[in-house]
Amino acid sequence: MTALTVVGGIYHEVCIWPAWDQVYGSAGRAAHAITGWIDQISLITYRNRNSVLFEEWAKLEGIALTADESGPDISFRYVHSLSPPLIKPALATLTPLAPLRVEAECVLRFGMLEGSAVVKADRCVYDPQSAFMPEPFAKNGSQAQRLAIVGNRKEIVALAEGGTDWEASARRLLIANVEVVVVKHGVGGATVVQRTGTHHVPAYQTGDIFTIGSGDVFCAVFAAEWASQKKDPVAAAMRASRAVAEYVQTMSLPLPKEFDELPEAIAKDGMVYLAGPFFNLGQRWLVDEARRCLKELGLRVFSPIHDGGGGPAEKVGPPDLEALDKCDLVFALIDGVDAGTLFEVGWARAREKPKPVYALAQSVSEEDLKMVVGSGCRVFSDLVTALHHAAWRT
């Protein structure tokens, strides 16, 4: 019989676009994700209104939930799935709670906002869940005979306490009982770092992309495969990456154990020209947000308002067209059917070798999109999906 104990927070999550209103958090999502993968799942968390709501549902899925220590009701609110969340109550007002204590053969431990977990396990997967002040696994007295650390680049560098090179940081963490470090790269997949070497794990292309909790799903499947089923860490990470693709395109849990074939997602660098109107607060916010996200996905960005500035036509036009000529692709914000944006799209496509154009259009008529679509532009109604396809250049 396979078993896994998950310890972490259960939080309320709300997203505006796409609509999402769930009680999950890292621990709740991870436990739900693998109910069909593991014979016995235990979930240990703090008791609050969220855990009470989750417990009623967990009984139906056969998840054994324990919530003895009382904690605050914590919520995360997103505009979209790549936006920084608004967390309530404010983190500065939270007083650390007494740590949860967990002793089991196989454990998946998540970092928490309201407290910590002292773990004693044979095999443990640890995701610190903080890029700013991640808690080293053993600092609170946690012990594991065999330990895997899973985190993004910033978390791994912060845990290693020095430097900026994520691979060197991962290698510094490979001491004593730390057997493997998995570094998540988001759109670029992940890297499994062991003493014997490193192995790249690809991400996979999907049609739609919803990223809230994708890292939790990765950890859940990795823990199920490596900790509970004793599989090779590279094979476990490959399965985890494929499971993430299933989740981000369906927004659905629990996960199936068999997946359809998908092409590998290759994150490509290059310069993207960000085309879009910026004449009112909403338009400027969207331009700023798209620019931030494109940079986080690894692209260099030329934005006329940020990198060119305003002024008369004879001052603004030539440098913008020069940037269009030099860019590798265009990301266009089409809502509002702005004349300047449509001109930039046309300029990019009307070349001997047309430049790829990825367009966000949430409230544009089919008639107004006719030439955009007809000229071969990729048009999306969801911002995060459009951003990822631009990064992959699909």
Helices and strands as residue ranges (DSSP letters): E 3-7, E 12-17, E 20-23, H 25-33, E 40-44, H 49-61, E 63-66, E 75-80, E 86-88, G 91-93, E 100-110, E 117-127, G 137-140, E 143-152, H 153-160, H 166-173, E 178-184, G 186-188, E 190-194, E 197-201, E 203-204, H 214-222, I 223-228, H 233-250, E 264-265, E 271-275, H 281-296, E 300-302, I 304-308, H 313-326, E 329-333, H 339-349, E 357-360, H 370-374, E 378-380, H 383-392
